[in-house]
Amino acid sequence: MLKELPSGVKSSITRSITTVFENYMASIEWSEEKFSMESFVEKWREYINDNATWMEKISEDVKQSPEFHAELADKMNKVIEKILNEPPSEEQVASIEMIQEELGTHYDYACKAEASYVESILKQKQSS
């Protein structure tokens, strides 16, 4: 069912998953111990109800379909896996290491999205 949706809707779904996941992870400071799939899914529900215009483009029959929800869950897992496996860029690593040396801090980061979060935290500390 998900594959049958227009490409623009599929892209919007992927962007929504990415946005919600990265925002959720930032809200828990990228802490694996604080991660809760239930909390993430709740944030996802809030987001799609309040912000996702693509929801209007999906029929009620599709929205009610267990097959659609199973495919959507699979898509979420794939998008999250992709986010977590994308390595930080060389520029991110260089910037983070330089700021950490200046501030005397040590933040770990494992993927590009987490590196973006760490870099923004460090830049905030650097400017205060």
Secondary structure as GFF3:
##gff-version 3
##sequence-region A 1 128
A	DSSP	three_ten_helix	2	4	.	.	.	ID=ss1
A	DSSP	alpha_helix	7	27	.	.	.	ID=ss2
A	DSSP	alpha_helix	37	50	.	.	.	ID=ss3
A	DSSP	three_ten_helix	53	57	.	.	.	ID=ss4
A	DSSP	alpha_helix	60	64	.	.	.	ID=ss5
A	DSSP	alpha_helix	66	85	.	.	.	ID=ss6
A	DSSP	alpha_helix	90	103	.	.	.	ID=ss7
A	DSSP	alpha_helix	112	127	.	.	.	ID=ss8
###
